[in-house]
């Protein structure tokens, strides 16, 4: 195995483009190193990108949007008051990953590129409208988070491509977001269902909404019908019923030891309503407890 420590993204791309065999990028390493030690994968080239300048930065831009470096850890996100105030749902999804020790290393990009359908940070990013900057031999492009996963353990990144930054839009006024998951245990477990919701209000009426589900299909997925169920409503019982139906209808889960198809489908509807309520309360300026 060849271990590389490039000083720039261009250097990292050049190494990856020329590499033959299995290539892995290393930022947090909470997935890659576990897979390596378990003999699940043995990279021919391991490219450590966390030493590239800017990869640990959290920056709020002049327009209110945010740019996160790809090596920013979950712990660094939860300790950043401004980011937590703007996008609490996005942060709480990341904050659910692993233990305190893992939080010191785990990253949004690593969680995304690991390709797990149950990744906790991904539905929150999708609901928030996050994009990532993808760099590769053919140039740079901005890609919506929902277009990165291709299936369990797979992404749509081409050979030599890597994610160079996470781009979070400005929160704006009267907006709120939330992420919740169902797990069999109280903590440190894999989501049976995960739901991310982001919305905006005009008075008490929802004018914008995005709904995303995790762990109920081969990839995390957007639920446009769920968003449509919310827009124009005050999150009354009728809107919640429409949202629950849309979330359940979007599911394409599997049976496994953590949950049956029927159970996941039912929980997706229930959890979507609960998550929407948390986002709605936040948009109204209500104090909402941290994730449960």
C-alpha positions in Angstrom: 0.0 0.0 0.0 1.3 3.4 -0.9 0.5 6.3 1.5 0.3 9.8 0.1 0.1 13.2 1.8 -0.6 15.7 -1.0 -0.2 19.4 -0.3 -3.1 20.5 -2.6 -6.2 19.1 -4.2 -4.6 19.2 -7.6 -1.8 16.9 -6.3 -4.4 14.6 -4.8 -6.3 14.4 -8.1 -3.1 13.7 -10.0 -2.2 10.8 -7.7 -5.7 9.3 -7.9 -5.9 9.7 -11.6 -2.7 7.8 -12.2 -3.3 5.2 -9.5 -4.1 1.6 -10.5 -6.1 -0.7 -8.3 -8.0 0.3 -5.2 -7.8 4.0 -4.1 -9.1 5.5 -0.9 -9.1 9.1 0.3 -8.4 9.6 4.0 -9.9 12.6 5.9 -11.5 11.4 9.2 -10.8 7.8 8.5 -13.6 6.4 10.7 -14.9 4.2 7.9 -11.7 3.7 5.8 -9.5 2.6 8.7 -12.1 0.2 10.1 -12.5 -1.4 6.7 -8.8 -1.6 6.3 -8.2 -3.2 9.7 -11.1 -5.7 9.2 -9.6 -6.7 5.8 -12.7 -5.6 4.0 -10.6 -3.4 1.7 -6.9 -3.0 1.2 -6.1 0.1 -0.8 -3.2 0.1 -3.2 -3.1 3.9 -2.7 -4.2 5.7 0.4 -4.4 9.5 -0.2 -4.4 11.5 3.0 -6.1 14.8 2.2 -6.6 16.3 5.6 -3.3 18.1 5.5 -4.4 20.3 2.5 -4.9 23.9 3.6 -8.5 24.9 4.2 -9.8 21.4 4.8 -10.4 22.1 8.5 -12.1 25.5 8.0 -15.7 26.5 8.8 -16.5 29.7 7.0 -19.6 31.8 6.8 -19.6 33.7 3.5 -20.8 37.3 3.0 -24.2 36.1 1.6 -24.9 34.0 4.7 -24.0 30.7 3.1 -21.4 28.4 4.6 -18.3 26.6 3.3 -17.0 23.6 5.3 -13.7 22.0 4.7 -13.8 18.2 4.1 -11.9 17.4 7.2 -14.1 19.3 9.6 -15.1 16.8 12.3 -18.5 16.3 13.8 -17.2 17.7 17.1 -16.0 20.9 15.4 -19.4 21.3 13.9 -21.3 20.9 17.2 -18.9 23.3 18.9 -19.5 26.0 16.3 -22.3 28.3 17.7 -23.1 30.0 14.4 -23.5 26.9 12.4 -25.6 25.2 15.1 -27.9 28.3 15.2 -28.3 28.4 11.4 -28.6 24.7 10.7 -29.3 22.7 13.9 -30.9 19.8 12.0 -27.9 19.3 9.8 -25.6 19.4 12.8 -27.7 17.0 14.9 -27.6 14.5 12.1 -23.8 14.6 12.2 -23.8 14.6 15.9 -25.5 11.2 16.0 -22.6 9.4 14.4 -20.7 7.1 16.7 -19.1 7.9 20.1 -17.4 10.9 21.5 -14.1 9.6 20.2 -15.6 9.0 16.7 -17.0 12.5 16.7 -13.5 13.9 16.9 -12.7 12.4 13.6 -15.9 11.7 11.6 -16.7 14.0 8.7 -19.7 14.9 6.6 -17.9 14.0 3.4 -16.7 10.6 4.7 -20.2 9.8 5.9 -21.5 10.7 2.4 -18.9 8.9 0.4 -19.0 5.7 2.5 -22.3 5.2 0.6 -24.3 3.8 3.5 -28.1 4.1 2.9 -28.4 4.7 6.6 -25.8 7.5 6.9 -27.1 9.9 9.5 -25.7 13.1 8.1 -27.0 12.6 4.6 -30.8 13.2 4.9 -30.1 16.4 6.9 -27.7 17.6 4.2 -30.2 16.8 1.4 -33.1 18.6 3.3 -30.8 21.6 3.7 -30.1 21.8 0.0 -26.3 21.2 0.5 -24.1 20.9 -2.5 -20.5 19.7 -2.7 -17.6 20.9 -4.8 -16.2 18.0 -6.8 -12.8 18.3 -8.4 -11.2 15.9 -10.8 -9.1 15.5 -13.9 -11.8 17.1 -16.1 -12.3 20.2 -13.9 -14.6 21.3 -11.1 -18.3 21.0 -10.7 -20.9 21.6 -8.0 -23.1 18.6 -7.3 -26.2 18.3 -5.1 -25.6 15.9 -2.2 -28.5 13.7 -3.3 -26.7 13.0 -6.6 -23.6 11.6 -5.0 -24.8 8.2 -3.6 -25.2 5.5 -6.3 -26.1 2.6 -4.0 -24.8 0.8 -1.0 -21.0 1.5 -0.8 -21.0 3.3 -4.1 -20.9 6.9 -5.3 -21.3 8.6 -8.7 -17.8 10.1 -8.4 -15.6 9.3 -11.4 -12.0 8.0 -11.2 -9.7 10.6 -9.9 -12.6 12.8 -8.6 -12.8 13.9 -5.0 -15.0 16.2 -2.9 -13.1 19.4 -2.1 -15.7 21.4 -0.1 -19.2 21.3 1.4 -21.5 24.2 0.5 -24.4 25.0 2.8 -26.9 27.7 1.7 -27.8 30.7 3.8 -30.5 29.9 6.3 -32.5 33.1 5.8 -35.4 34.3 7.9 -38.2 32.1 9.4 -36.5 28.8 8.5 -36.0 25.7 10.5 -34.7 22.2 10.0 -34.4 18.9 12.0 -33.2 15.4 11.7 -34.5 12.4 13.6 -33.9 8.7 13.4 -35.3 5.5 14.8 -32.8 3.0 16.3 -33.3 -0.1 18.4 -31.1 1.2 21.1 -30.7 4.6 22.8 -27.4 5.5 21.1 -24.5 4.3 18.9 -26.7 2.2 16.5 -27.5 2.3 12.8 -30.6 4.1 11.8 -33.6 1.9 10.9 -35.2 5.0 9.5 -33.8 8.6 9.3 -35.7 11.7 8.3 -34.4 15.2 7.5 -36.8 18.1 7.0 -36.1 21.8 6.2 -38.8 24.4 5.8 -39.6 28.1 5.8 -42.6 30.0 7.0 -44.5 33.1 6.1 -46.4 33.8 9.3 -47.6 30.3 10.3 -47.8 29.0 6.7 -45.1 26.8 5.2 -43.9 28.4 2.0 -40.8 26.2 1.3 -40.0 22.6 2.3 -37.6 19.8 1.6 -38.0 16.3 3.0 -35.4 13.5 2.8 -35.4 9.9 4.0 -32.5 7.6 5.0 -32.3 3.8 5.5 -35.5 3.0 3.6 -34.0 2.6 0.1 -30.6 1.7 -1.6 -29.7 5.4 -1.1 -31.0 8.3 0.9 -33.7 9.9 -1.1 -35.6 13.2 -1.5 -39.4 13.0 -1.1 -40.9 15.8 -3.3 -44.5 14.6 -2.5 -43.7 15.1 1.2 -42.5 18.6 0.6 -45.7 19.3 -1.5 -47.8 18.0 1.4 -46.3 20.6 3.7 -46.3 23.7 1.5 -49.3 26.0 1.9 -50.2 24.4 5.3 -49.8 25.3 8.9 -48.7 21.7 9.6 -52.2 20.8 10.7 -53.4 17.2 11.0 -54.4 17.0 7.4 -50.9 18.1 6.2 -49.3 15.6 8.5 -51.5 12.8 7.2 -50.4 13.7 3.6 -46.8 13.9 4.7 -46.9 10.5 6.4 -48.5 8.9 3.3 -45.9 10.4 1.0 -43.0 9.3 3.2 -44.3 5.8 3.4 -45.0 5.6 -0.3 -41.4 6.7 -1.1 -39.9 3.8 0.8 -38.2 0.9 -0.9 -36.6 -0.8 2.1 -35.3 -4.3 2.8 -35.9 -6.8 5.5 -33.0 -7.2 7.9 -32.3 -7.9 11.6 -33.0 -4.2 12.4 -36.4 -3.9 10.8 -38.9 -5.4 8.4 -40.1 -3.7 5.2 -43.5 -3.1 6.8 -42.0 -1.7 10.0 -39.7 0.7 8.2 -42.5 1.9 5.9 -44.7 2.7 8.8 -42.0 4.3 10.9 -41.0 6.5 8.0 -44.4 8.2 8.0 -44.6 8.6 11.7 -41.0 10.0 12.0 -41.5 12.4 9.1 -44.4 14.0 10.9 -42.4 14.3 14.2 -39.3 15.7 12.3 -41.5 18.2 10.4 -42.9 19.4 13.8 -39.5 20.0 15.2 -38.4 22.0 12.1 -41.7 23.9 12.2 -41.2 24.8 15.9 -37.6 26.0 15.1 -38.8 28.1 12.3 -41.2 29.8 14.7 -38.4 30.5 17.1 -39.4 28.0 19.7 -36.7 26.4 21.8 -36.4 22.8 20.8 -34.5 20.1 22.6 -31.5 18.5 21.0 -32.1 15.4 19.0 -33.7 12.4 20.7 
